[in-house]
Amino acid sequence: MQQTREIGIRVALGAQPRDILGLILGRGTRLTLMGVGVAAALLTTRLLRSLLFGVSPMDPLTIASVATLLIAA
């Protein structure tokens, strides 16, 4: 319902049909990619479990450390 109102306001302000279509497809694509990313992360976790020794793939300290290193890089 909220998106319907938003689209109506955008059309009233002069948005073209291709702009509205791009908005809807863009949001849907982002949600789809996030879902694929989560699924890939879960599959990767299972793979890493067999490769790691003495560390859990879901260890919060390890995840925070890796995230910090990636941000720093």
PQR file of N, CA, C, O and H, with PARSE charges and radii, in Angstrom:
ATOM      1  N   MET A   1       0.822  -1.190   0.000 -0.4000 1.5000
ATOM      2  CA  MET A   1       0.000   0.000   0.000 -0.0000 2.0000
ATOM      3  C   MET A   1       0.868   1.257   0.000  0.5500 1.7000
ATOM      4  O   MET A   1       0.575   2.211  -0.720 -0.5500 1.4000
ATOM      5  N   GLN A   2       1.930   1.264   0.800 -0.4000 1.5000
ATOM      6  CA  GLN A   2       2.802   2.431   0.882 -0.0000 2.0000
ATOM      7  C   GLN A   2       3.497   2.677  -0.456  0.5500 1.7000
ATOM      8  O   GLN A   2       3.653   3.820  -0.886 -0.5500 1.4000
ATOM      9  H   GLN A   2       2.169   0.489   1.385  0.4000 1.0000
ATOM     10  N   GLN A   3       3.913   1.591  -1.106 -0.4000 1.5000
ATOM     11  CA  GLN A   3       4.586   1.753  -2.388 -0.0000 2.0000
ATOM     12  C   GLN A   3       3.626   2.306  -3.439  0.5500 1.7000
ATOM     13  O   GLN A   3       4.047   3.057  -4.319 -0.5500 1.4000
ATOM     14  H   GLN A   3       3.787   0.662  -0.757  0.4000 1.0000
ATOM     15  N   THR A   4       2.353   1.951  -3.363 -0.4000 1.5000
ATOM     16  CA  THR A   4       1.355   2.469  -4.293 -0.0000 2.0000
ATOM     17  C   THR A   4       1.254   3.983  -4.155  0.5500 1.7000
ATOM     18  O   THR A   4       1.186   4.701  -5.152 -0.5500 1.4000
ATOM     19  H   THR A   4       2.011   1.341  -2.649  0.4000 1.0000
ATOM     20  N   ARG A   5       1.243   4.458  -2.930 -0.4000 1.5000
ATOM     21  CA  ARG A   5       1.188   5.911  -2.696 -0.0000 2.0000
ATOM     22  C   ARG A   5       2.447   6.592  -3.213  0.5500 1.7000
ATOM     23  O   ARG A   5       2.385   7.656  -3.830 -0.5500 1.4000
ATOM     24  H   ARG A   5       1.298   3.875  -2.120  0.4000 1.0000
ATOM     25  N   GLU A   6       3.587   5.964  -2.954 -0.4000 1.5000
ATOM     26  CA  GLU A   6       4.847   6.541  -3.414 -0.0000 2.0000
ATOM     27  C   GLU A   6       4.866   6.649  -4.932  0.5500 1.7000
ATOM     28  O   GLU A   6       5.289   7.667  -5.480 -0.5500 1.4000
ATOM     29  H   GLU A   6       3.637   5.099  -2.453  0.4000 1.0000
ATOM     30  N   ILE A   7       4.416   5.613  -5.604 -0.4000 1.5000
ATOM     31  CA  ILE A   7       4.373   5.628  -7.067 -0.0000 2.0000
ATOM     32  C   ILE A   7       3.419   6.712  -7.546  0.5500 1.7000
ATOM     33  O   ILE A   7       3.717   7.425  -8.505 -0.5500 1.4000
ATOM     34  H   ILE A   7       4.072   4.786  -5.159  0.4000 1.0000
ATOM     35  N   GLY A   8       2.271   6.841  -6.882 -0.4000 1.5000
ATOM     36  CA  GLY A   8       1.318   7.885  -7.247 -0.0000 2.0000
ATOM     37  C   GLY A   8       1.914   9.270  -7.106  0.5500 1.7000
ATOM     38  O   GLY A   8       1.709  10.126  -7.967 -0.5500 1.4000
ATOM     39  H   GLY A   8       2.029   6.262  -6.103  0.4000 1.0000
ATOM     40  N   ILE A   9       2.644   9.499  -6.040 -0.4000 1.5000
ATOM     41  CA  ILE A   9       3.291  10.810  -5.837 -0.0000 2.0000
ATOM     42  C   ILE A   9       4.341  11.046  -6.908  0.5500 1.7000
ATOM     43  O   ILE A   9       4.440  12.144  -7.457 -0.5500 1.4000
ATOM     44  H   ILE A   9       2.811   8.804  -5.341  0.4000 1.0000
ATOM     45  N   ARG A  10       5.123  10.020  -7.206 -0.4000 1.5000
ATOM     46  CA  ARG A  10       6.161  10.169  -8.240 -0.0000 2.0000
ATOM     47  C   ARG A  10       5.542  10.483  -9.601  0.5500 1.7000
ATOM     48  O   ARG A  10       6.049  11.331 -10.335 -0.5500 1.4000
ATOM     49  H   ARG A  10       5.043   9.128  -6.761  0.4000 1.0000
ATOM     50  N   VAL A  11       4.453   9.804  -9.935 -0.4000 1.5000
ATOM     51  CA  VAL A  11       3.767  10.061 -11.205 -0.0000 2.0000
ATOM     52  C   VAL A  11       3.212  11.479 -11.215  0.5500 1.7000
ATOM     53  O   VAL A  11       3.309  12.182 -12.221 -0.5500 1.4000
ATOM     54  H   VAL A  11       4.042   9.114  -9.339  0.4000 1.0000
ATOM     55  N   ALA A  12       2.622  11.903 -10.080 -0.4000 1.5000
ATOM     56  CA  ALA A  12       2.066  13.257  -9.997 -0.0000 2.0000
ATOM     57  C   ALA A  12       3.149  14.313 -10.154  0.5500 1.7000
ATOM     58  O   ALA A  12       2.888  15.408 -10.652 -0.5500 1.4000
ATOM     59  H   ALA A  12       2.543  11.331  -9.263  0.4000 1.0000
ATOM     60  N   LEU A  13       4.361  13.987  -9.730 -0.4000 1.5000
ATOM     61  CA  LEU A  13       5.471  14.935  -9.849 -0.0000 2.0000
ATOM     62  C   LEU A  13       6.169  14.847 -11.201  0.5500 1.7000
ATOM     63  O   LEU A  13       7.120  15.585 -11.461 -0.5500 1.4000
ATOM     64  H   LEU A  13       4.573  13.098  -9.325  0.4000 1.0000
ATOM     65  N   GLY A  14       5.699  13.947 -12.063 -0.4000 1.5000
ATOM     66  CA  GLY A  14       6.213  13.916 -13.433 -0.0000 2.0000
ATOM     67  C   GLY A  14       7.129  12.758 -13.766  0.5500 1.7000
ATOM     68  O   GLY A  14       7.813  12.803 -14.788 -0.5500 1.4000
ATOM     69  H   GLY A  14       4.926  13.347 -11.852  0.4000 1.0000
ATOM     70  N   ALA A  15       7.169  11.728 -12.948 -0.4000 1.5000
ATOM     71  CA  ALA A  15       8.017  10.577 -13.257 -0.0000 2.0000
ATOM     72  C   ALA A  15       7.488   9.856 -14.496  0.5500 1.7000
ATOM     73  O   ALA A  15       6.280   9.716 -14.688 -0.5500 1.4000
ATOM     74  H   ALA A  15       6.613  11.691 -12.118  0.4000 1.0000
ATOM     75  N   GLN A  16       8.400   9.415 -15.308 -0.4000 1.5000
ATOM     76  CA  GLN A  16       8.047   8.664 -16.516 -0.0000 2.0000
ATOM     77  C   GLN A  16       7.826   7.200 -16.150  0.5500 1.7000
ATOM     78  O   GLN A  16       8.348   6.732 -15.138 -0.5500 1.4000
ATOM     79  H   GLN A  16       9.381   9.528 -15.153  0.4000 1.0000
ATOM     80  N   PRO A  17       7.056   6.471 -16.964 -0.5600 1.5000
ATOM     81  CA  PRO A  17       6.825   5.046 -16.681  0.2800 2.0000
ATOM     82  C   PRO A  17       8.125   4.245 -16.547  0.5500 1.7000
ATOM     83  O   PRO A  17       8.211   3.335 -15.721 -0.5500 1.4000
ATOM     84  N   ARG A  18       9.128   4.579 -17.350 -0.4000 1.5000
ATOM     85  CA  ARG A  18      10.400   3.842 -17.259 -0.0000 2.0000
ATOM     86  C   ARG A  18      11.091   4.103 -15.924  0.5500 1.7000
ATOM     87  O   ARG A  18      11.790   3.229 -15.410 -0.5500 1.4000
ATOM     88  H   ARG A  18       9.058   5.317 -18.021  0.4000 1.0000
ATOM     89  N   ASP A  19      10.902   5.309 -15.349 -0.4000 1.5000
ATOM     90  CA  ASP A  19      11.464   5.605 -14.035 -0.0000 2.0000
ATOM     91  C   ASP A  19      10.794   4.751 -12.952  0.5500 1.7000
ATOM     92  O   ASP A  19      11.463   4.234 -12.058 -0.5500 1.4000
ATOM     93  H   ASP A  19      10.334   6.019 -15.766  0.4000 1.0000
ATOM     94  N   ILE A  20       9.489   4.612 -13.041 -0.4000 1.5000
ATOM     95  CA  ILE A  20       8.740   3.802 -12.073 -0.0000 2.0000
ATOM     96  C   ILE A  20       9.137   2.338 -12.205  0.5500 1.7000
ATOM     97  O   ILE A  20       9.349   1.655 -11.203 -0.5500 1.4000
ATOM     98  H   ILE A  20       8.945   5.032 -13.768  0.4000 1.0000
ATOM     99  N   LEU A  21       9.238   1.860 -13.434 -0.4000 1.5000
ATOM    100  CA  LEU A  21       9.649   0.485 -13.672 -0.0000 2.0000
ATOM    101  C   LEU A  21      11.055   0.243 -13.128  0.5500 1.7000
ATOM    102  O   LEU A  21      11.315  -0.784 -12.501 -0.5500 1.4000
ATOM    103  H   LEU A  21       9.067   2.414 -14.248  0.4000 1.0000
ATOM    104  N   GLY A  22      11.950   1.181 -13.366 -0.4000 1.5000
ATOM    105  CA  GLY A  22      13.319   1.070 -12.846 -0.0000 2.0000
ATOM    106  C   GLY A  22      13.348   1.023 -11.328  0.5500 1.7000
ATOM    107  O   GLY A  22      14.133   0.281 -10.736 -0.5500 1.4000
ATOM    108  H   GLY A  22      11.739   2.015 -13.875  0.4000 1.0000
ATOM    109  N   LEU A  23      12.486   1.823 -10.698 -0.4000 1.5000
ATOM    110  CA  LEU A  23      12.397   1.842  -9.237 -0.0000 2.0000
ATOM    111  C   LEU A  23      11.957   0.476  -8.716  0.5500 1.7000
ATOM    112  O   LEU A  23      12.570  -0.067  -7.796 -0.5500 1.4000
ATOM    113  H   LEU A  23      11.849   2.425 -11.178  0.4000 1.0000
ATOM    114  N   ILE A  24      10.919  -0.066  -9.289 -0.4000 1.5000
ATOM    115  CA  ILE A  24      10.377  -1.347  -8.830 -0.0000 2.0000
ATOM    116  C   ILE A  24      11.367  -2.483  -9.101  0.5500 1.7000
ATOM    117  O   ILE A  24      11.619  -3.313  -8.228 -0.5500 1.4000
ATOM    118  H   ILE A  24      10.421   0.375 -10.036  0.4000 1.0000
ATOM    119  N   LEU A  25      11.924  -2.517 -10.308 -0.4000 1.5000
ATOM    120  CA  LEU A  25      12.881  -3.578 -10.637 -0.0000 2.0000
ATOM    121  C   LEU A  25      14.153  -3.452  -9.808  0.5500 1.7000
ATOM    122  O   LEU A  25      14.736  -4.461  -9.411 -0.5500 1.4000
ATOM    123  H   LEU A  25      11.719  -1.843 -11.018  0.4000 1.0000
ATOM    124  N   GLY A  26      14.585  -2.232  -9.546 -0.4000 1.5000
ATOM    125  CA  GLY A  26      15.784  -2.026  -8.733 -0.0000 2.0000
ATOM    126  C   GLY A  26      15.610  -2.535  -7.320  0.5500 1.7000
ATOM    127  O   GLY A  26      16.507  -3.181  -6.777 -0.5500 1.4000
ATOM    128  H   GLY A  26      14.112  -1.412  -9.869  0.4000 1.0000
ATOM    129  N   ARG A  27      14.468  -2.253  -6.718 -0.4000 1.5000
ATOM    130  CA  ARG A  27      14.203  -2.736  -5.352 -0.0000 2.0000
ATOM    131  C   ARG A  27      14.115  -4.252  -5.329  0.5500 1.7000
ATOM    132  O   ARG A  27      14.656  -4.901  -4.434 -0.5500 1.4000
ATOM    133  H   ARG A  27      13.740  -1.728  -7.158  0.4000 1.0000
ATOM    134  N   GLY A  28      13.436  -4.807  -6.308 -0.4000 1.5000
ATOM    135  CA  GLY A  28      13.316  -6.268  -6.375 -0.0000 2.0000
ATOM    136  C   GLY A  28      14.661  -6.938  -6.589  0.5500 1.7000
ATOM    137  O   GLY A  28      14.945  -7.980  -5.997 -0.5500 1.4000
ATOM    138  H   GLY A  28      12.997  -4.279  -7.036  0.4000 1.0000
ATOM    139  N   THR A  29      15.487  -6.341  -7.434 -0.4000 1.5000
ATOM    140  CA  THR A  29      16.809  -6.897  -7.699 -0.0000 2.0000
ATOM    141  C   THR A  29      17.671  -6.859  -6.445  0.5500 1.7000
ATOM    142  O   THR A  29      18.373  -7.825  -6.146 -0.5500 1.4000
ATOM    143  H   THR A  29      15.256  -5.495  -7.915  0.4000 1.0000
ATOM    144  N   ARG A  30      17.624  -5.746  -5.707 -0.4000 1.5000
ATOM    145  CA  ARG A  30      18.401  -5.641  -4.467 -0.0000 2.0000
ATOM    146  C   ARG A  30      17.989  -6.704  -3.464  0.5500 1.7000
ATOM    147  O   ARG A  30      18.841  -7.336  -2.841 -0.5500 1.4000
ATOM    148  H   ARG A  30      17.053  -4.962  -5.951  0.4000 1.0000
ATOM    149  N   LEU A  31      16.684  -6.905  -3.304 -0.4000 1.5000
ATOM    150  CA  LEU A  31      16.211  -7.926  -2.379 -0.0000 2.0000
ATOM    151  C   LEU A  31      16.648  -9.319  -2.819  0.5500 1.7000
ATOM    152  O   LEU A  31      17.033 -10.144  -1.990 -0.5500 1.4000
ATOM    153  H   LEU A  31      15.991  -6.391  -3.810  0.4000 1.0000
ATOM    154  N   THR A  32      16.588  -9.579  -4.121 -0.4000 1.5000
ATOM    155  CA  THR A  32      17.001 -10.874  -4.649 -0.0000 2.0000
ATOM    156  C   THR A  32      18.484 -11.104  -4.412  0.5500 1.7000
ATOM    157  O   THR A  32      18.885 -12.192  -4.000 -0.5500 1.4000
ATOM    158  H   THR A  32      16.276  -8.909  -4.794  0.4000 1.0000
ATOM    159  N   LEU A  33      19.300 -10.090  -4.670 -0.4000 1.5000
ATOM    160  CA  LEU A  33      20.744 -10.232  -4.477 -0.0000 2.0000
ATOM    161  C   LEU A  33      21.098 -10.431  -3.004  0.5500 1.7000
ATOM    162  O   LEU A  33      22.020 -11.181  -2.685 -0.5500 1.4000
ATOM    163  H   LEU A  33      18.974  -9.206  -5.004  0.4000 1.0000
ATOM    164  N   MET A  34      20.370  -9.763  -2.105 -0.4000 1.5000
ATOM    165  CA  MET A  34      20.614  -9.978  -0.685 -0.0000 2.0000
ATOM    166  C   MET A  34      20.294 -11.412  -0.305  0.5500 1.7000
ATOM    167  O   MET A  34      21.036 -12.029   0.459 -0.5500 1.4000
ATOM    168  H   MET A  34      19.621  -9.154  -2.365  0.4000 1.0000
ATOM    169  N   GLY A  35      19.206 -11.946  -0.824 -0.4000 1.5000
ATOM    170  CA  GLY A  35      18.843 -13.338  -0.547 -0.0000 2.0000
ATOM    171  C   GLY A  35      19.871 -14.313  -1.084  0.5500 1.7000
ATOM    172  O   GLY A  35      20.214 -15.292  -0.420 -0.5500 1.4000
ATOM    173  H   GLY A  35      18.603 -11.445  -1.444  0.4000 1.0000
ATOM    174  N   VAL A  36      20.365 -14.050  -2.287 -0.4000 1.5000
ATOM    175  CA  VAL A  36      21.399 -14.904  -2.877 -0.0000 2.0000
ATOM    176  C   VAL A  36      22.675 -14.804  -2.046  0.5500 1.7000
ATOM    177  O   VAL A  36      23.360 -15.804  -1.836 -0.5500 1.4000
ATOM    178  H   VAL A  36      20.087 -13.255  -2.827  0.4000 1.0000
ATOM    179  N   GLY A  37      22.992 -13.605  -1.576 -0.4000 1.5000
ATOM    180  CA  GLY A  37      24.184 -13.418  -0.737 -0.0000 2.0000
ATOM    181  C   GLY A  37      24.094 -14.189   0.558  0.5500 1.7000
ATOM    182  O   GLY A  37      25.074 -14.793   0.993 -0.5500 1.4000
ATOM    183  H   GLY A  37      22.435 -12.793  -1.747  0.4000 1.0000
ATOM    184  N   VAL A  38      22.929 -14.177   1.177 -0.4000 1.5000
ATOM    185  CA  VAL A  38      22.737 -14.922   2.430 -0.0000 2.0000
ATOM    186  C   VAL A  38      22.868 -16.419   2.162  0.5500 1.7000
ATOM    187  O   VAL A  38      23.515 -17.131   2.930 -0.5500 1.4000
ATOM    188  H   VAL A  38      22.133 -13.687   0.823  0.4000 1.0000
ATOM    189  N   ALA A  39      22.266 -16.896   1.090 -0.4000 1.5000
ATOM    190  CA  ALA A  39      22.362 -18.318   0.751 -0.0000 2.0000
ATOM    191  C   ALA A  39      23.817 -18.706   0.474  0.5500 1.7000
ATOM    192  O   ALA A  39      24.270 -19.765   0.909 -0.5500 1.4000
ATOM    193  H   ALA A  39      21.740 -16.317   0.466  0.4000 1.0000
ATOM    194  N   ALA A  40      24.542 -17.860  -0.242 -0.4000 1.5000
ATOM    195  CA  ALA A  40      25.952 -18.137  -0.531 -0.0000 2.0000
ATOM    196  C   ALA A  40      26.773 -18.147   0.759  0.5500 1.7000
ATOM    197  O   ALA A  40      27.675 -18.969   0.916 -0.5500 1.4000
ATOM    198  H   ALA A  40      24.174 -17.000  -0.596  0.4000 1.0000
ATOM    199  N   ALA A  41      26.464 -17.240   1.673 -0.4000 1.5000
ATOM    200  CA  ALA A  41      27.185 -17.193   2.949 -0.0000 2.0000
ATOM    201  C   ALA A  41      26.951 -18.479   3.740  0.5500 1.7000
ATOM    202  O   ALA A  41      27.880 -19.022   4.337 -0.5500 1.4000
ATOM    203  H   ALA A  41      25.731 -16.572   1.546  0.4000 1.0000
ATOM    204  N   LEU A  42      25.710 -18.964   3.743 -0.4000 1.5000
ATOM    205  CA  LEU A  42      25.421 -20.202   4.466 -0.0000 2.0000
ATOM    206  C   LEU A  42      26.144 -21.396   3.849  0.5500 1.7000
ATOM    207  O   LEU A  42      26.661 -22.255   4.564 -0.5500 1.4000
ATOM    208  H   LEU A  42      24.955 -18.522   3.257  0.4000 1.0000
ATOM    209  N   LEU A  43      26.177 -21.444   2.533 -0.4000 1.5000
ATOM    210  CA  LEU A  43      26.891 -22.540   1.866 -0.0000 2.0000
ATOM    211  C   LEU A  43      28.392 -22.446   2.113  0.5500 1.7000
ATOM    212  O   LEU A  43      29.056 -23.462   2.318 -0.5500 1.4000
ATOM    213  H   LEU A  43      25.757 -20.747   1.952  0.4000 1.0000
ATOM    214  N   THR A  44      28.920 -21.239   2.093 -0.4000 1.5000
ATOM    215  CA  THR A  44      30.344 -21.036   2.351 -0.0000 2.0000
ATOM    216  C   THR A  44      30.699 -21.432   3.780  0.5500 1.7000
ATOM    217  O   THR A  44      31.772 -21.982   4.030 -0.5500 1.4000
ATOM    218  H   THR A  44      28.380 -20.414   1.926  0.4000 1.0000
ATOM    219  N   THR A  45      29.802 -21.152   4.705 -0.4000 1.5000
ATOM    220  CA  THR A  45      30.036 -21.524   6.101 -0.0000 2.0000
ATOM    221  C   THR A  45      30.192 -23.030   6.228  0.5500 1.7000
ATOM    222  O   THR A  45      31.059 -23.509   6.959 -0.5500 1.4000
ATOM    223  H   THR A  45      28.931 -20.705   4.502  0.4000 1.0000
ATOM    224  N   ARG A  46      29.363 -23.770   5.525 -0.4000 1.5000
ATOM    225  CA  ARG A  46      29.471 -25.237   5.569 -0.0000 2.0000
ATOM    226  C   ARG A  46      30.805 -25.698   4.986  0.5500 1.7000
ATOM    227  O   ARG A  46      31.425 -26.626   5.507 -0.5500 1.4000
ATOM    228  H   ARG A  46      28.659 -23.381   4.931  0.4000 1.0000
ATOM    229  N   LEU A  47      31.244 -25.056   3.916 -0.4000 1.5000
ATOM    230  CA  LEU A  47      32.537 -25.406   3.316 -0.0000 2.0000
ATOM    231  C   LEU A  47      33.674 -25.066   4.271  0.5500 1.7000
ATOM    232  O   LEU A  47      34.591 -25.865   4.460 -0.5500 1.4000
ATOM    233  H   LEU A  47      30.741 -24.302   3.494  0.4000 1.0000
ATOM    234  N   LEU A  48      33.615 -23.884   4.872 -0.4000 1.5000
ATOM    235  CA  LEU A  48      34.684 -23.458   5.774 -0.0000 2.0000
ATOM    236  C   LEU A  48      34.773 -24.332   7.018  0.5500 1.7000
ATOM    237  O   LEU A  48      35.860 -24.533   7.559 -0.5500 1.4000
ATOM    238  H   LEU A  48      32.870 -23.235   4.719  0.4000 1.0000
ATOM    239  N   ARG A  49      33.653 -24.845   7.469 -0.4000 1.5000
ATOM    240  CA  ARG A  49      33.643 -25.697   8.665 -0.0000 2.0000
ATOM    241  C   ARG A  49      34.606 -26.879   8.493  0.5500 1.7000
ATOM    242  O   ARG A  49      35.253 -27.303   9.451 -0.5500 1.4000
ATOM    243  H   ARG A  49      32.770 -24.682   7.029  0.4000 1.0000
ATOM    244  N   SER A  50      34.693 -27.403   7.271 -0.4000 1.5000
ATOM    245  CA  SER A  50      35.592 -28.536   7.035 -0.0000 2.0000
ATOM    246  C   SER A  50      37.043 -28.091   6.885  0.5500 1.7000
ATOM    247  O   SER A  50      37.950 -28.911   7.027 -0.5500 1.4000
ATOM    248  H   SER A  50      34.167 -27.058   6.493  0.4000 1.0000
ATOM    249  N   LEU A  51      37.281 -26.821   6.605 -0.4000 1.5000
ATOM    250  CA  LEU A  51      38.645 -26.332   6.391 -0.0000 2.0000
ATOM    251  C   LEU A  51      39.265 -25.690   7.628  0.5500 1.7000
ATOM    252  O   LEU A  51      40.487 -25.576   7.717 -0.5500 1.4000
ATOM    253  H   LEU A  51      36.544 -26.154   6.490  0.4000 1.0000
ATOM    254  N   LEU A  52      38.444 -25.272   8.573 -0.4000 1.5000
ATOM    255  CA  LEU A  52      38.951 -24.584   9.759 -0.0000 2.0000
ATOM    256  C   LEU A  52      39.321 -25.593  10.846  0.5500 1.7000
ATOM    257  O   LEU A  52      38.669 -26.624  11.009 -0.5500 1.4000
ATOM    258  H   LEU A  52      37.451 -25.364   8.500  0.4000 1.0000
ATOM    259  N   PHE A  53      40.378 -25.271  11.580 -0.4000 1.5000
ATOM    260  CA  PHE A  53      40.793 -26.131  12.678 -0.0000 2.0000
ATOM    261  C   PHE A  53      40.798 -25.303  13.954  0.5500 1.7000
ATOM    262  O   PHE A  53      41.554 -24.339  14.072 -0.5500 1.4000
ATOM    263  H   PHE A  53      40.907 -24.433  11.448  0.4000 1.0000
ATOM    264  N   GLY A  54      39.957 -25.680  14.906 -0.4000 1.5000
ATOM    265  CA  GLY A  54      39.939 -25.009  16.199 -0.0000 2.0000
ATOM    266  C   GLY A  54      39.168 -23.697  16.239  0.5500 1.7000
ATOM    267  O   GLY A  54      39.153 -23.032  17.275 -0.5500 1.4000
ATOM    268  H   GLY A  54      39.343 -26.463  14.810  0.4000 1.0000
ATOM    269  N   VAL A  55      38.524 -23.303  15.133 -0.4000 1.5000
ATOM    270  CA  VAL A  55      37.752 -22.061  15.095 -0.0000 2.0000
ATOM    271  C   VAL A  55      36.404 -22.366  14.459  0.5500 1.7000
ATOM    272  O   VAL A  55      36.330 -23.019  13.418 -0.5500 1.4000
ATOM    273  H   VAL A  55      38.536 -23.844  14.291  0.4000 1.0000
ATOM    274  N   SER A  56      35.349 -21.892  15.088 -0.4000 1.5000
ATOM    275  CA  SER A  56      34.012 -22.063  14.528 -0.0000 2.0000
ATOM    276  C   SER A  56      33.774 -21.003  13.453  0.5500 1.7000
ATOM    277  O   SER A  56      34.184 -19.856  13.635 -0.5500 1.4000
ATOM    278  H   SER A  56      35.409 -21.361  15.934  0.4000 1.0000
ATOM    279  N   PRO A  57      33.127 -21.350  12.343 -0.5600 1.5000
ATOM    280  CA  PRO A  57      32.835 -20.350  11.309  0.2800 2.0000
ATOM    281  C   PRO A  57      31.889 -19.256  11.803  0.5500 1.7000
ATOM    282  O   PRO A  57      31.831 -18.177  11.213 -0.5500 1.4000
ATOM    283  N   MET A  58      31.156 -19.521  12.867 -0.4000 1.5000
ATOM    284  CA  MET A  58      30.213 -18.536  13.396 -0.0000 2.0000
ATOM    285  C   MET A  58      30.753 -17.849  14.650  0.5500 1.7000
ATOM    286  O   MET A  58      29.985 -17.253  15.406 -0.5500 1.4000
ATOM    287  H   MET A  58      31.204 -20.397  13.347  0.4000 1.0000
ATOM    288  N   ASP A  59      32.069 -17.927  14.877 -0.4000 1.5000
ATOM    289  CA  ASP A  59      32.695 -17.306  16.041 -0.0000 2.0000
ATOM    290  C   ASP A  59      32.603 -15.782  15.915  0.5500 1.7000
ATOM    291  O   ASP A  59      33.138 -15.216  14.961 -0.5500 1.4000
ATOM    292  H   ASP A  59      32.692 -18.411  14.263  0.4000 1.0000
ATOM    293  N   PRO A  60      31.938 -15.109  16.856 -0.5600 1.5000
ATOM    294  CA  PRO A  60      31.744 -13.654  16.746  0.2800 2.0000
ATOM    295  C   PRO A  60      33.052 -12.865  16.692  0.5500 1.7000
ATOM    296  O   PRO A  60      33.153 -11.883  15.957 -0.5500 1.4000
ATOM    297  N   LEU A  61      34.053 -13.290  17.467 -0.4000 1.5000
ATOM    298  CA  LEU A  61      35.336 -12.581  17.472 -0.0000 2.0000
ATOM    299  C   LEU A  61      36.015 -12.695  16.105  0.5500 1.7000
ATOM    300  O   LEU A  61      36.576 -11.722  15.602 -0.5500 1.4000
ATOM    301  H   LEU A  61      33.971 -14.088  18.064  0.4000 1.0000
ATOM    302  N   THR A  62      35.960 -13.870  15.519 -0.4000 1.5000
ATOM    303  CA  THR A  62      36.555 -14.073  14.200 -0.0000 2.0000
ATOM    304  C   THR A  62      35.831 -13.245  13.147  0.5500 1.7000
ATOM    305  O   THR A  62      36.471 -12.609  12.309 -0.5500 1.4000
ATOM    306  H   THR A  62      35.504 -14.661  15.928  0.4000 1.0000
ATOM    307  N   ILE A  63      34.513 -13.247  13.184 -0.4000 1.5000
ATOM    308  CA  ILE A  63      33.728 -12.481  12.208 -0.0000 2.0000
ATOM    309  C   ILE A  63      34.024 -10.990  12.353  0.5500 1.7000
ATOM    310  O   ILE A  63      34.213 -10.299  11.352 -0.5500 1.4000
ATOM    311  H   ILE A  63      33.994 -13.763  13.864  0.4000 1.0000
ATOM    312  N   ALA A  64      34.066 -10.490  13.583 -0.4000 1.5000
ATOM    313  CA  ALA A  64      34.353  -9.065  13.818 -0.0000 2.0000
ATOM    314  C   ALA A  64      35.761  -8.721  13.356  0.5500 1.7000
ATOM    315  O   ALA A  64      35.980  -7.659  12.773 -0.5500 1.4000
ATOM    316  H   ALA A  64      33.912 -11.051  14.396  0.4000 1.0000
ATOM    317  N   SER A  65      36.716  -9.604  13.609 -0.4000 1.5000
ATOM    318  CA  SER A  65      38.096  -9.356  13.197 -0.0000 2.0000
ATOM    319  C   SER A  65      38.224  -9.290  11.683  0.5500 1.7000
ATOM    320  O   SER A  65      38.875  -8.393  11.148 -0.5500 1.4000
ATOM    321  H   SER A  65      36.538 -10.467  14.083  0.4000 1.0000
ATOM    322  N   VAL A  66      37.612 -10.226  11.005 -0.4000 1.5000
ATOM    323  CA  VAL A  66      37.667 -10.249   9.539 -0.0000 2.0000
ATOM    324  C   VAL A  66      36.964  -9.024   8.955  0.5500 1.7000
ATOM    325  O   VAL A  66      37.460  -8.419   8.004 -0.5500 1.4000
ATOM    326  H   VAL A  66      37.083 -10.955  11.440  0.4000 1.0000
ATOM    327  N   ALA A  67      35.814  -8.657   9.520 -0.4000 1.5000
ATOM    328  CA  ALA A  67      35.098  -7.485   9.033 -0.0000 2.0000
ATOM    329  C   ALA A  67      35.946  -6.229   9.225  0.5500 1.7000
ATOM    330  O   ALA A  67      35.993  -5.373   8.342 -0.5500 1.4000
ATOM    331  H   ALA A  67      35.411  -9.149  10.293  0.4000 1.0000
ATOM    332  N   THR A  68      36.612  -6.114  10.367 -0.4000 1.5000
ATOM    333  CA  THR A  68      37.488  -4.960  10.628 -0.0000 2.0000
ATOM    334  C   THR A  68      38.644  -4.913   9.640  0.5500 1.7000
ATOM    335  O   THR A  68      38.980  -3.846   9.126 -0.5500 1.4000
ATOM    336  H   THR A  68      36.574  -6.809  11.085  0.4000 1.0000
ATOM    337  N   LEU A  69      39.259  -6.075   9.371 -0.4000 1.5000
ATOM    338  CA  LEU A  69      40.352  -6.121   8.396 -0.0000 2.0000
ATOM    339  C   LEU A  69      39.890  -5.729   6.995  0.5500 1.7000
ATOM    340  O   LEU A  69      40.593  -5.018   6.278 -0.5500 1.4000
ATOM    341  H   LEU A  69      38.986  -6.942   9.789  0.4000 1.0000
ATOM    342  N   LEU A  70      38.709  -6.195   6.612 -0.4000 1.5000
ATOM    343  CA  LEU A  70      38.191  -5.855   5.280 -0.0000 2.0000
ATOM    344  C   LEU A  70      37.884  -4.360   5.174  0.5500 1.7000
ATOM    345  O   LEU A  70      38.141  -3.747   4.138 -0.5500 1.4000
ATOM    346  H   LEU A  70      38.138  -6.773   7.195  0.4000 1.0000
ATOM    347  N   ILE A  71      37.350  -3.785   6.212 -0.4000 1.5000
ATOM    348  CA  ILE A  71      37.071  -2.346   6.202 -0.0000 2.0000
ATOM    349  C   ILE A  71      38.358  -1.560   6.137  0.5500 1.7000
ATOM    350  O   ILE A  71      38.453  -0.569   5.413 -0.5500 1.4000
ATOM    351  H   ILE A  71      37.141  -4.282   7.054  0.4000 1.0000
ATOM    352  N   ALA A  72      39.358  -2.003   6.900 -0.4000 1.5000
ATOM    353  CA  ALA A  72      40.645  -1.311   6.898 -0.0000 2.0000
ATOM    354  C   ALA A  72      41.326  -1.397   5.531  0.5500 1.7000
ATOM    355  O   ALA A  72      41.998  -0.458   5.104 -0.5500 1.4000
ATOM    356  H   ALA A  72      39.281  -2.808   7.488  0.4000 1.0000
ATOM    357  N   ALA A  73      41.149  -2.521   4.858 -0.4000 1.5000
ATOM    358  CA  ALA A  73      41.789  -2.690   3.548 -0.0000 2.0000
ATOM    359  C   ALA A  73      41.127  -1.797   2.532  0.5500 1.7000
ATOM    360  O   ALA A  73      41.520  -1.791   1.366 -0.5500 1.4000
ATOM    361  H   ALA A  73      40.604  -3.284   5.204  0.4000 1.0000
TER
END
